[in-house]
Amino acid sequence: MVEFLSAKWIAALDAAARASTTLRSETDEIVATVEQVIVDAPAGAVRYHVRIDHGDVRVHAGPADAPDVTFIADYEVARAINEGSTTAQEALAAGRLKVTGGLARLVGHEAALTAVGDVFAGVRAATTYADLPG
């Protein structure tokens, strides 16, 4: 079990991405960096990013140098998305998820992005969650 947004959780995502041969083939035509910002995580703001470079998918802690797209959410929304009780699309439509950058860069790559999410399913299943203070 790994705690959501911890360094070990991010490392587990990266290990899952590196281990997947399916992911390599699904993302071999994409070069993109997607950054996640969770503004009020229990231990403070968290930034991490997923870098896709012609089949090489890596997850890194911290901000990206030049993200193509950045998703910004509070902890409650990020947790709900990770747990599967809501989707990014639902959170975006409700105004609870902010997107900056060139979302158009990801258009046409929905299958590849779904594959990335699928590879992370095992990590999500083994994720624990801290409660927000107060």
C-alpha positions in Angstrom: 0.0 0.0 0.0 1.2 3.5 -0.9 -0.2 6.8 0.2 -1.8 9.0 -2.4 0.6 11.7 -3.7 3.5 10.5 -1.6 7.0 10.0 -3.1 6.5 6.3 -3.0 3.2 6.6 -4.8 4.8 8.6 -7.6 7.6 6.1 -7.8 5.1 3.3 -8.0 3.4 5.0 -10.9 6.7 5.4 -12.6 7.6 1.7 -12.1 4.3 0.6 -13.5 4.8 2.8 -16.6 8.3 1.6 -17.2 7.2 -2.1 -16.8 4.4 -1.9 -19.4 5.3 -3.1 -22.9 1.7 -2.3 -24.0 2.1 1.3 -22.9 5.2 1.6 -25.0 3.4 0.6 -28.2 0.3 2.6 -27.4 2.3 5.8 -26.9 5.0 5.4 -29.5 3.7 8.4 -31.6 3.3 10.9 -28.7 5.5 13.5 -27.2 3.8 15.3 -24.4 4.1 16.3 -20.8 1.1 16.4 -18.5 1.5 18.0 -15.1 -0.8 17.5 -12.1 -1.0 20.1 -9.3 -2.9 19.3 -6.2 -3.1 22.5 -4.3 -4.1 21.4 -0.8 -2.8 17.9 -0.2 -2.5 17.0 3.5 1.3 17.5 3.4 1.0 20.7 1.3 0.8 21.3 -2.5 2.0 18.4 -4.7 3.2 18.6 -8.3 4.1 15.7 -10.4 4.2 15.1 -14.1 3.9 12.3 -16.7 6.3 12.6 -19.6 5.5 10.6 -22.8 8.3 10.5 -25.4 7.7 8.1 -28.3 6.8 5.1 -26.0 8.9 6.0 -23.1 6.5 7.0 -20.3 7.9 8.3 -17.0 6.4 9.8 -13.9 8.4 12.4 -12.0 7.9 14.3 -8.8 7.9 18.0 -9.0 7.0 20.5 -11.7 7.7 19.9 -15.4 10.0 22.2 -17.2 7.5 23.0 -19.9 4.3 21.0 -19.5 2.0 20.8 -22.5 -1.1 20.6 -20.2 -1.5 21.2 -16.5 -4.4 19.9 -14.4 -5.0 21.7 -11.2 -7.4 20.4 -8.5 -7.9 20.4 -4.8 -7.2 17.2 -2.8 -10.9 16.1 -2.6 -11.3 16.2 -6.4 -7.9 14.6 -7.1 -8.7 11.8 -4.7 -12.2 11.3 -6.2 -10.6 11.0 -9.7 -8.0 8.6 -8.5 -10.5 6.5 -6.6 -12.8 6.4 -9.7 -15.8 8.1 -8.0 -15.7 10.9 -10.5 -13.9 11.5 -13.8 -11.7 14.3 -14.9 -14.4 15.3 -17.5 -17.0 15.4 -14.7 -14.8 17.5 -12.5 -13.9 19.8 -15.4 -17.6 20.3 -16.3 -18.4 21.1 -12.6 -15.6 23.7 -12.5 -13.7 21.7 -9.9 -10.7 20.9 -12.2 -8.7 23.6 -14.0 -6.8 23.0 -17.2 -4.0 25.2 -18.5 -1.9 24.8 -21.6 -2.5 23.2 -24.9 -5.1 20.6 -24.3 -5.4 20.3 -28.1 -2.0 18.6 -28.1 -3.6 15.6 -26.6 -6.6 15.5 -28.9 -6.5 12.3 -31.1 -4.5 10.5 -28.5 -7.4 9.4 -26.3 -6.6 5.7 -26.6 -3.0 6.2 -25.6 -4.1 8.3 -22.6 -6.6 5.6 -21.6 -3.7 3.1 -21.8 -1.7 5.3 -19.4 -4.6 5.3 -17.0 -5.0 1.6 -17.3 -1.4 0.9 -16.4 -1.8 2.9 -13.2 -4.9 0.9 -12.2 -2.8 -1.5 -10.0 -1.2 1.4 -8.2 -4.6 3.1 -7.6 -6.0 -0.2 -6.2 -3.1 -0.3 -3.6 -3.5 3.4 -2.7 -4.3 4.7 0.8 -5.5 8.2 1.5 -4.8 10.7 4.2 -7.5 12.8 5.5 -7.3 16.6 5.2 -6.7 18.3 8.6 -9.7 20.0 10.1 
